[in-house]
Amino acid sequence: MVSKCAEDLGLNSEKITDIGVATEEALVNICNYAYQGKTGEVKVSCILDDENRFIVEIEDRGIPFDVKVLDDPDLTPDIIERKVGGLGVFIIKELMDDVQYRREGDKNILRIINQIEVAVPT
Amino acid sequence: MEIKEAGKEKNMKIISLEGKMDAISAPEFEDKMGEWFEQGETSFIINLGEVSYMSSAGLRSILIVAKKLKEQDGKLIFVNLREEVQKIFRISGFSSMIPTYESLEAALEHI
């Protein structure tokens, strides 16, 4: 749905893939942790704002989860020492231009943001 | 995602993956690799030429498999990474941890 939205807005295929991956990472985290084994809802919306930013807003009512305060994983160890997991949020932060989080009542609201370059007429 | 066997060269089993490596398909890869591992295969070349999408779930499965093979002195090499997948490998530090080559031929030359 998000990729289709990005495609309809004419984003290039690299951006579409990046946004698709970042959205999957956010949703997988919600599925795995937000509702702690119970079922719950998640709402996803795509917005193109007036600053030409493509924003995917993901809302859930699970436990508070501020992706912004997570430490980045250590990428230096070899295969044996390397910790499994912990890459999802890091990938979101690396692929997107900005990531915003806020807790509103019982909701987590995550906004993953991609700045769209506009072709300047010559 | 499709997982195909593509022969054996220099004692390494060659596997070709096709499709998306995401939270849904990655466990399939892990399971299939586990089956081959149980059959005694410990060295693999994985062709990612037809993989257009990789998420952290894919990386997770790759790391689990890589650890298992490493413990048995096996090898895990990836070839033909598309730009999208290379980017994810680079961001996550996998490029410096797991050998990758631009083609199957290049990998076979270096083994």
Interface residues (C-beta under 8 A of the other chain):
Chain A: E14 T17 G20 V21 E24 E25 V28 L75 T76 P77 D78 I79 I80 R82 V84 G85 L87 G88 F90 I91 E94 L95
Chain B: D22 A23 S52 Y53 M54 S55 S56 A57 L59 R60 L63 I64 A66 K67 K70 E71 E83 E84 I88 I91 S92 G93 S96 M97 I98
